[in-house]
Amino acid sequence: MNETEMDETENKPAKTRKNVRAKANAIKPFRCKNLIVVLENPRNLKNIGTTIRNIDALGAEKTYIVDSHNLLKDDWEEMRKTKSLLKLSASAIKWSFVKRFESTQSCLAHLHKKGFVNAVTSPHIKGRTNVVLHEGDYTHAKLAVWFGTEGRGISDLAVEQSEMCINIPMYGMIESLNLGTTTGIVLYEITKQRRAYQEKYKRAGKKRPIEQS
């Protein structure tokens, strides 16, 4: 198994191990390849746990977390043993690979090296390419979607190095959503598009075209 399919069944009965592996194999075709969700300086473990649960449930491949508050351990294997994260993520931390970064700059540099396009979730920003969520195209070969905090939002540096700003249309008196809700809404649309795109090329027997970064 690779890093997103770690074997959590070593100490379980053979029948249980078989069932877990069968489920992992069944959902594998529906995972969104080369889709990374980036959380920029989340304020608490509750937000992190809730978001990781969304990420796993909706089928994104990996989670990157810019953690200047030192809420997390550096190593994913250690994170997976953190009881609070296990509880808050409904055990999704076991199945959704998480990588920690000290700063936004180091995360952006890593993504650039890997050839990822960045998109940030943010209200309309003057001078940037702004896209209403359901009107955007998110089928880029390698896509990293950034989420900021409820109070501060996304950083200027992340915005500057992004290809687009994704806006969620809102019509209430209070035009703000918490991190868990925002990630659920945005990732539902993005993963839906990417699964359809992956299936299109699977049916055609073609390899997905790789965009030049």
RAMOPE-V969025 format. One record per residue. N is the residue number from 1. SS is DSSP state (~ for helix, > for strand, _ for the rest). PSI is psi in degrees with one decimal (NA if undefined). BURIAL is b if it has 9 or more other C-alpha atoms within 8 Angstrom, else e. Layout:
n:N ss:SS psi:PSI burial:BURIAL
n:N ss:SS psi:PSI burial:BURIAL
This chain:
n:1 ss:_ psi:149.0 burial:e
n:2 ss:_ psi:-171.9 burial:e
n:3 ss:_ psi:-21.9 burial:e
n:4 ss:_ psi:0.5 burial:b
n:5 ss:_ psi:44.7 burial:e
n:6 ss:_ psi:142.3 burial:b
n:7 ss:_ psi:110.0 burial:e
n:8 ss:_ psi:19.9 burial:e
n:9 ss:_ psi:11.5 burial:e
n:10 ss:_ psi:-38.7 burial:e
n:11 ss:_ psi:15.8 burial:e
n:12 ss:_ psi:159.2 burial:e
n:13 ss:_ psi:154.9 burial:e
n:14 ss:~ psi:-39.3 burial:e
n:15 ss:~ psi:-40.8 burial:e
n:16 ss:~ psi:-42.7 burial:b
n:17 ss:~ psi:-41.7 burial:b
n:18 ss:~ psi:-41.4 burial:e
n:19 ss:~ psi:-41.0 burial:e
n:20 ss:~ psi:-44.0 burial:b
n:21 ss:~ psi:-38.6 burial:e
n:22 ss:~ psi:-41.9 burial:e
n:23 ss:~ psi:-42.2 burial:e
n:24 ss:~ psi:-41.5 burial:b
n:25 ss:~ psi:-34.4 burial:e
n:26 ss:~ psi:-36.7 burial:e
n:27 ss:~ psi:-12.7 burial:e
n:28 ss:~ psi:-43.7 burial:e
n:29 ss:_ psi:-17.6 burial:e
n:30 ss:_ psi:-3.5 burial:e
n:31 ss:_ psi:144.7 burial:b
n:32 ss:> psi:105.9 burial:b
n:33 ss:> psi:143.8 burial:e
n:34 ss:> psi:35.3 burial:e
n:35 ss:> psi:114.7 burial:b
n:36 ss:> psi:135.2 burial:b
n:37 ss:> psi:126.9 burial:b
n:38 ss:> psi:124.3 burial:b
n:39 ss:> psi:120.4 burial:b
n:40 ss:> psi:107.1 burial:b
n:41 ss:_ psi:56.3 burial:b
n:42 ss:_ psi:150.0 burial:b
n:43 ss:_ psi:-22.8 burial:e
n:44 ss:_ psi:165.3 burial:e
n:45 ss:~ psi:-28.2 burial:b
n:46 ss:~ psi:-46.3 burial:e
n:47 ss:~ psi:-40.5 burial:b
n:48 ss:~ psi:-47.9 burial:b
n:49 ss:~ psi:-44.7 burial:b
n:50 ss:~ psi:-42.0 burial:b
n:51 ss:~ psi:-41.7 burial:b
n:52 ss:~ psi:-36.8 burial:b
n:53 ss:~ psi:-44.4 burial:b
n:54 ss:~ psi:-44.2 burial:b
n:55 ss:~ psi:-44.6 burial:b
n:56 ss:~ psi:-45.0 burial:b
n:57 ss:~ psi:-34.9 burial:e
n:58 ss:~ psi:-5.6 burial:b
n:59 ss:_ psi:20.3 burial:b
n:60 ss:> psi:153.9 burial:b
n:61 ss:> psi:-45.3 burial:b
n:62 ss:> psi:163.1 burial:b
n:63 ss:> psi:128.9 burial:b
n:64 ss:> psi:137.1 burial:b
n:65 ss:> psi:119.0 burial:b
n:66 ss:> psi:114.8 burial:b
n:67 ss:_ psi:72.2 burial:b
n:68 ss:_ psi:-11.3 burial:e
n:69 ss:_ psi:-2.4 burial:e
n:70 ss:_ psi:47.2 burial:e
n:71 ss:_ psi:-24.1 burial:e
n:72 ss:_ psi:159.2 burial:e
n:73 ss:_ psi:154.8 burial:b
n:74 ss:_ psi:-36.6 burial:e
n:75 ss:_ psi:133.2 burial:e
n:76 ss:~ psi:-38.5 burial:b
n:77 ss:~ psi:-35.7 burial:e
n:78 ss:~ psi:-38.1 burial:b
n:79 ss:~ psi:-40.8 burial:b
n:80 ss:_ psi:-16.2 burial:b
n:81 ss:_ psi:-2.4 burial:e
n:82 ss:_ psi:114.7 burial:e
n:83 ss:~ psi:-40.1 burial:e
n:84 ss:~ psi:-40.1 burial:e
n:85 ss:~ psi:-37.7 burial:b
n:86 ss:~ psi:-44.7 burial:b
n:87 ss:~ psi:-47.8 burial:b
n:88 ss:~ psi:-28.2 burial:b
n:89 ss:_ psi:4.9 burial:b
n:90 ss:_ psi:39.6 burial:b
n:91 ss:_ psi:5.5 burial:b
n:92 ss:~ psi:-24.5 burial:b
n:93 ss:~ psi:-24.7 burial:b
n:94 ss:~ psi:-30.6 burial:b
n:95 ss:_ psi:-11.3 burial:b
n:96 ss:_ psi:112.3 burial:b
n:97 ss:> psi:132.5 burial:b
n:98 ss:> psi:132.1 burial:b
n:99 ss:> psi:131.8 burial:b
n:100 ss:> psi:142.0 burial:b
n:101 ss:> psi:146.4 burial:b
n:102 ss:_ psi:-29.9 burial:b
n:103 ss:_ psi:161.4 burial:b
n:104 ss:~ psi:-41.1 burial:b
n:105 ss:~ psi:-43.6 burial:e
n:106 ss:~ psi:-34.6 burial:b
n:107 ss:~ psi:-45.5 burial:b
n:108 ss:~ psi:-40.3 burial:b
n:109 ss:~ psi:-41.5 burial:e
n:110 ss:~ psi:-45.7 burial:e
n:111 ss:~ psi:-39.9 burial:b
n:112 ss:~ psi:-43.4 burial:b
n:113 ss:~ psi:-34.6 burial:e
n:114 ss:~ psi:-3.6 burial:e
n:115 ss:_ psi:27.3 burial:b
n:116 ss:_ psi:145.1 burial:b
n:117 ss:> psi:137.6 burial:b
n:118 ss:> psi:139.9 burial:b
n:119 ss:> psi:136.4 burial:b
n:120 ss:> psi:147.8 burial:b
n:121 ss:> psi:122.2 burial:b
n:122 ss:_ psi:151.9 burial:b
n:123 ss:_ psi:170.4 burial:e
n:124 ss:_ psi:129.5 burial:e
n:125 ss:_ psi:122.0 burial:e
n:126 ss:_ psi:133.9 burial:e
n:127 ss:_ psi:-2.6 burial:e
n:128 ss:_ psi:165.3 burial:e
n:129 ss:_ psi:109.7 burial:e
n:130 ss:> psi:131.5 burial:b
n:131 ss:> psi:127.3 burial:b
n:132 ss:> psi:134.5 burial:b
n:133 ss:~ psi:-56.8 burial:b
n:134 ss:~ psi:-4.8 burial:e
n:135 ss:~ psi:-6.7 burial:e
n:136 ss:_ psi:162.7 burial:e
n:137 ss:_ psi:118.2 burial:e
n:138 ss:_ psi:32.1 burial:e
n:139 ss:_ psi:20.4 burial:b
n:140 ss:_ psi:144.7 burial:e
n:141 ss:_ psi:-43.4 burial:b
n:142 ss:_ psi:115.3 burial:b
n:143 ss:> psi:131.4 burial:b
n:144 ss:> psi:122.8 burial:b
n:145 ss:> psi:122.9 burial:b
n:146 ss:> psi:139.9 burial:b
n:147 ss:> psi:132.0 burial:b
n:148 ss:_ psi:-171.1 burial:b
n:149 ss:> psi:162.0 burial:b
n:150 ss:_ psi:-36.9 burial:b
n:151 ss:_ psi:-55.9 burial:e
n:152 ss:_ psi:-27.1 burial:e
n:153 ss:> psi:-157.0 burial:b
n:154 ss:_ psi:151.0 burial:b
n:155 ss:_ psi:156.7 burial:e
n:156 ss:~ psi:-37.4 burial:e
n:157 ss:~ psi:-44.4 burial:e
n:158 ss:~ psi:-39.8 burial:b
n:159 ss:~ psi:-45.0 burial:b
n:160 ss:~ psi:-33.2 burial:e
n:161 ss:_ psi:16.2 burial:e
n:162 ss:_ psi:155.3 burial:b
n:163 ss:_ psi:-28.0 burial:e
n:164 ss:> psi:157.5 burial:b
n:165 ss:> psi:122.0 burial:b
n:166 ss:> psi:123.8 burial:b
n:167 ss:> psi:132.5 burial:b
n:168 ss:_ psi:120.4 burial:e
n:169 ss:_ psi:130.2 burial:e
n:170 ss:_ psi:145.5 burial:e
n:171 ss:_ psi:14.3 burial:e
n:172 ss:_ psi:176.9 burial:e
n:173 ss:_ psi:-35.8 burial:e
n:174 ss:_ psi:108.6 burial:e
n:175 ss:_ psi:63.1 burial:e
n:176 ss:_ psi:150.6 burial:e
n:177 ss:_ psi:151.9 burial:e
n:178 ss:_ psi:170.1 burial:e
n:179 ss:~ psi:-43.5 burial:b
n:180 ss:~ psi:-44.1 burial:b
n:181 ss:~ psi:-43.8 burial:e
n:182 ss:~ psi:-47.1 burial:b
n:183 ss:~ psi:-38.1 burial:b
n:184 ss:~ psi:-46.4 burial:b
n:185 ss:~ psi:-49.7 burial:e
n:186 ss:~ psi:-45.7 burial:b
n:187 ss:~ psi:-27.6 burial:b
n:188 ss:~ psi:-47.1 burial:b
n:189 ss:~ psi:-44.8 burial:b
n:190 ss:~ psi:-46.0 burial:b
n:191 ss:~ psi:-32.5 burial:b
n:192 ss:~ psi:-45.7 burial:e
n:193 ss:~ psi:-43.9 burial:b
n:194 ss:~ psi:-36.0 burial:b
n:195 ss:~ psi:-41.2 burial:b
n:196 ss:~ psi:-39.4 burial:e
n:197 ss:~ psi:-44.2 burial:b
n:198 ss:~ psi:-41.2 burial:b
n:199 ss:~ psi:-35.9 burial:e
n:200 ss:~ psi:-46.5 burial:e
n:201 ss:~ psi:-27.6 burial:b
n:202 ss:~ psi:-45.6 burial:b
n:203 ss:~ psi:-35.3 burial:e
n:204 ss:_ psi:-7.1 burial:e
n:205 ss:_ psi:28.4 burial:e
n:206 ss:_ psi:157.2 burial:e
n:207 ss:_ psi:144.3 burial:e
n:208 ss:_ psi:129.9 burial:e
n:209 ss:_ psi:139.8 burial:e
n:210 ss:_ psi:124.0 burial:e
n:211 ss:_ psi:148.8 burial:e
n:212 ss:_ psi:130.8 burial:e
n:213 ss:_ psi:NA burial:e
